Amino acid sequence: MPQKGQELVPGVRHARTRGIFAVARPLIAKGAALNGREVSRTFECFDHARDGVENFVTISGGKTTSARAMAEKVSDVICNKLGIDVPCRTREVVLASYREFF
């Protein structure tokens, strides 16, 4: 187990590792935002067709807690590009607990 985790919660030293989670999330700087505190914590979906690159969509920003909303937004953009007119159901679908995979 990582040393810092053991310092915070000594009992974790004897626990079995069940998963590791790491994220790199680019933040969106708008206007005069120069440092991390001024950068937006929201997310934005980009259809690169406006840049002359077809069939390429990216999503940037957001937080782990907004991952489902981000998935809904990018799915809506892609479905619109494909001519699919079906509402996203990600809010209605209950995901399996991570415990079911261990």
Backbone as CSV, one residue per row, in Angstrom:
resi,resn,N_x,N_y,N_z,CA_x,CA_y,CA_z,C_x,C_y,C_z
1,MET,0.845,-1.187,0.000,0.000,0.000,0.000,0.888,1.247,0.000
2,PRO,0.394,2.303,-0.592,1.176,3.545,-0.599,1.441,4.056,0.817
3,GLN,2.617,4.574,1.015,3.053,5.060,2.320,2.107,6.116,2.895
4,LYS,1.696,7.077,2.087,0.840,8.161,2.594,-0.499,7.626,3.083
5,GLY,-1.038,6.625,2.410,-2.286,6.025,2.864,-2.136,5.387,4.227
6,GLN,-1.001,4.760,4.457,-0.733,4.135,5.747,-0.584,5.175,6.844
7,GLU,-0.043,6.323,6.496,0.103,7.394,7.485,-1.263,7.932,7.896
8,LEU,-2.168,8.044,6.945,-3.500,8.569,7.237,-4.377,7.549,7.969
9,VAL,-4.315,6.305,7.529,-5.135,5.239,8.106,-4.220,4.039,8.352
10,PRO,-3.648,3.938,9.544,-2.673,2.875,9.818,-3.174,1.465,9.501
11,GLY,-4.435,1.205,9.685,-4.984,-0.130,9.430,-4.945,-0.544,7.973
12,VAL,-4.790,0.400,7.080,-4.776,0.087,5.654,-3.538,-0.732,5.277
13,ARG,-2.528,-0.685,6.102,-1.282,-1.440,5.856,-1.560,-2.934,5.677
14,HIS,-2.573,-3.444,6.363,-2.858,-4.880,6.328,-4.018,-5.223,5.401
15,ALA,-4.572,-4.233,4.748,-5.703,-4.477,3.855,-5.213,-4.917,2.476
16,ARG,-5.993,-5.765,1.830,-5.690,-6.216,0.482,-6.090,-5.110,-0.494
17,THR,-5.253,-4.828,-1.474,-5.588,-3.829,-2.489,-6.698,-4.374,-3.362
18,ARG,-7.797,-3.626,-3.464,-8.941,-4.059,-4.267,-9.045,-3.282,-5.556
19,GLY,-8.382,-2.160,-5.640,-8.431,-1.372,-6.858,-7.611,-0.116,-6.693
20,ILE,-7.206,0.423,-7.801,-6.451,1.671,-7.809,-7.115,2.585,-8.827
21,PHE,-7.272,3.825,-8.451,-7.956,4.783,-9.308,-7.056,5.996,-9.488
22,ALA,-6.823,6.370,-10.710,-6.028,7.562,-11.000,-6.676,8.311,-12.159
23,VAL,-6.614,9.609,-12.091,-7.255,10.434,-13.111,-6.380,11.620,-13.450
24,ALA,-6.344,11.944,-14.706,-5.744,13.204,-15.148,-6.855,13.922,-15.888
25,ARG,-7.256,15.052,-15.403,-8.359,15.745,-16.056,-7.941,17.156,-16.426
26,PRO,-7.927,17.442,-17.702,-7.592,18.801,-18.115,-8.726,19.751,-17.735
27,LEU,-8.374,20.873,-17.182,-9.365,21.880,-16.818,-9.525,22.870,-17.961
28,ILE,-10.616,23.574,-17.963,-10.920,24.507,-19.045,-10.655,25.929,-18.561
29,ALA,-9.694,26.588,-19.182,-9.400,27.985,-18.859,-10.186,28.875,-19.808
30,LYS,-10.931,29.783,-19.241,-11.712,30.713,-20.057,-11.332,32.133,-19.698
31,GLY,-11.245,32.969,-20.690,-10.930,34.373,-20.448,-9.554,34.548,-19.865
32,ALA,-9.476,35.271,-18.763,-8.191,35.618,-18.156,-7.763,34.637,-17.070
33,ALA,-8.365,33.456,-17.013,-8.008,32.478,-15.985,-6.554,32.052,-16.145
34,LEU,-5.750,32.308,-15.136,-4.324,32.001,-15.222,-3.874,30.911,-14.264
35,ASN,-4.565,30.780,-13.134,-4.130,29.755,-12.191,-5.265,28.783,-11.901
36,GLY,-4.951,27.735,-11.168,-5.906,26.674,-10.894,-7.186,27.124,-10.228
37,ARG,-7.125,28.133,-9.399,-8.322,28.607,-8.698,-9.288,29.330,-9.632
38,GLU,-8.773,29.887,-10.700,-9.615,30.637,-11.631,-10.140,29.779,-12.777
39,VAL,-9.600,28.577,-12.913,-9.995,27.704,-14.013,-11.327,27.047,-13.682
40,SER,-12.171,26.917,-14.691,-13.504,26.366,-14.527,-13.465,24.904,-14.074
41,ARG,-14.369,24.530,-13.205,-14.496,23.141,-12.763,-15.618,22.433,-13.535
42,THR,-16.198,23.116,-14.495,-17.250,22.497,-15.295,-16.604,21.686,-16.418
43,PHE,-17.420,21.120,-17.280,-16.889,20.368,-18.409,-17.492,20.908,-19.699
44,GLU,-16.834,20.584,-20.787,-17.296,21.022,-22.087,-17.027,19.928,-23.106
45,CYS,-17.959,19.742,-24.021,-17.825,18.754,-25.083,-17.488,19.498,-26.376
46,PHE,-16.488,19.013,-27.096,-16.039,19.678,-28.319,-16.225,18.764,-29.519
47,ASP,-16.961,19.237,-30.513,-17.098,18.548,-31.791,-16.069,19.182,-32.713
48,HIS,-15.053,18.447,-33.076,-13.947,19.005,-33.840,-14.263,19.194,-35.315
49,ALA,-15.486,18.901,-35.733,-15.881,19.188,-37.116,-15.753,20.686,-37.377
50,ARG,-15.975,21.490,-36.340,-15.842,22.943,-36.498,-14.402,23.349,-36.787
51,ASP,-13.456,22.433,-36.473,-12.037,22.667,-36.750,-11.588,21.956,-38.018
52,GLY,-12.543,21.375,-38.739,-12.212,20.659,-39.964,-11.834,19.202,-39.745
53,VAL,-12.055,18.682,-38.533,-11.743,17.281,-38.233,-13.067,16.558,-37.980
54,GLU,-13.468,15.759,-38.938,-14.739,15.043,-38.817,-14.602,13.813,-37.916
55,ASN,-15.703,13.429,-37.304,-15.794,12.201,-36.498,-14.824,12.172,-35.323
56,PHE,-14.611,13.333,-34.712,-13.734,13.402,-33.550,-14.375,14.327,-32.529
57,VAL,-14.742,13.767,-31.375,-15.396,14.512,-30.304,-14.584,14.294,-29.030
58,THR,-14.332,15.369,-28.304,-13.640,15.221,-27.018,-14.452,15.902,-25.934
59,ILE,-14.167,15.498,-24.704,-14.779,16.146,-23.557,-13.646,16.503,-22.608
60,SER,-13.729,17.680,-22.037,-12.645,18.167,-21.189,-13.218,18.796,-19.934
61,GLY,-12.431,18.748,-18.860,-12.854,19.330,-17.596,-13.638,18.332,-16.778
62,GLY,-14.492,18.837,-15.942,-15.335,17.991,-15.108,-14.605,17.406,-13.911
63,LYS,-15.335,16.594,-13.175,-14.814,15.925,-11.988,-15.339,14.497,-11.999
64,THR,-14.779,13.669,-11.175,-15.251,12.294,-11.092,-16.734,12.267,-10.742
65,THR,-17.160,13.187,-9.905,-18.570,13.223,-9.508,-19.493,13.633,-10.640
66,SER,-18.947,14.221,-11.702,-19.791,14.613,-12.835,-19.610,13.674,-14.032
67,ALA,-18.957,12.529,-13.830,-18.670,11.610,-14.934,-19.925,11.150,-15.667
68,ARG,-20.989,10.883,-14.936,-22.216,10.420,-15.583,-22.815,11.524,-16.454
69,ALA,-22.836,12.751,-15.961,-23.345,13.874,-16.759,-22.460,14.099,-17.982
70,MET,-21.156,13.911,-17.817,-20.236,14.059,-18.942,-20.519,12.995,-20.007
71,ALA,-20.746,11.769,-19.563,-21.056,10.682,-20.495,-22.350,10.978,-21.243
72,GLU,-23.331,11.533,-20.542,-24.603,11.877,-21.181,-24.393,12.936,-22.252
73,LYS,-23.637,13.958,-21.950,-23.405,15.047,-22.890,-22.679,14.562,-24.146
74,VAL,-21.595,13.817,-23.966,-20.838,13.352,-25.125,-21.662,12.352,-25.939
75,SER,-22.470,11.532,-25.274,-23.353,10.600,-25.987,-24.382,11.354,-26.815
76,ASP,-24.944,12.413,-26.253,-25.912,13.220,-26.990,-25.284,13.845,-28.236
77,VAL,-24.055,14.356,-28.101,-23.370,14.976,-29.244,-23.126,13.939,-30.339
78,ILE,-22.645,12.766,-29.946,-22.346,11.715,-30.929,-23.621,11.197,-31.580
79,CYS,-24.660,10.964,-30.779,-25.931,10.507,-31.351,-26.483,11.528,-32.336
80,ASN,-26.386,12.796,-32.008,-26.841,13.841,-32.913,-26.071,13.784,-34.237
81,LYS,-24.760,13.584,-34.176,-23.936,13.477,-35.385,-24.345,12.274,-36.229
82,LEU,-24.765,11.192,-35.578,-25.146,9.971,-36.276,-26.618,9.957,-36.679
83,GLY,-27.347,11.006,-36.332,-28.765,11.072,-36.673,-29.637,10.184,-35.809
84,ILE,-29.167,9.862,-34.625,-29.929,9.025,-33.685,-30.668,9.931,-32.720
85,ASP,-31.990,9.815,-32.708,-32.813,10.676,-31.863,-33.433,9.848,-30.735
86,VAL,-32.602,9.440,-29.805,-33.040,8.652,-28.655,-32.473,9.330,-27.410
87,PRO,-33.315,9.594,-26.421,-32.799,10.254,-25.217,-31.815,9.348,-24.462
88,CYS,-30.809,9.962,-23.895,-29.820,9.231,-23.100,-30.495,8.713,-21.834
89,ARG,-30.193,7.470,-21.451,-30.822,6.865,-20.285,-29.854,6.668,-19.137
90,THR,-28.703,7.300,-19.188,-27.687,7.043,-18.168,-28.173,7.363,-16.753
91,ARG,-29.083,8.306,-16.607,-29.622,8.627,-15.276,-30.531,7.530,-14.742
92,GLU,-31.107,6.737,-15.656,-32.077,5.715,-15.264,-31.444,4.349,-15.025
93,VAL,-30.273,4.108,-15.596,-29.653,2.786,-15.522,-28.806,2.690,-14.254
94,VAL,-29.149,1.746,-13.410,-28.406,1.535,-12.182,-27.158,0.708,-12.524
95,LEU,-25.988,1.224,-12.147,-24.744,0.517,-12.423,-24.456,-0.507,-11.321
96,ALA,-23.812,-1.575,-11.710,-23.422,-2.589,-10.734,-22.385,-2.008,-9.784
97,SER,-22.424,-2.442,-8.550,-21.447,-2.012,-7.562,-20.072,-2.535,-7.929
98,TYR,-19.056,-1.760,-7.626,-17.686,-2.208,-7.866,-17.403,-3.503,-7.119
99,ARG,-18.138,-3.752,-6.044,-17.920,-4.965,-5.230,-18.208,-6.241,-6.026
100,GLU,-19.045,-6.141,-7.064,-19.374,-7.309,-7.858,-18.227,-7.749,-8.759
101,PHE,-17.191,-6.933,-8.879,-16.083,-7.263,-9.757,-14.879,-7.794,-8.994
102,PHE,-14.995,-7.946,-7.693,-13.888,-8.441,-6.879,-14.274,-9.729,-6.193
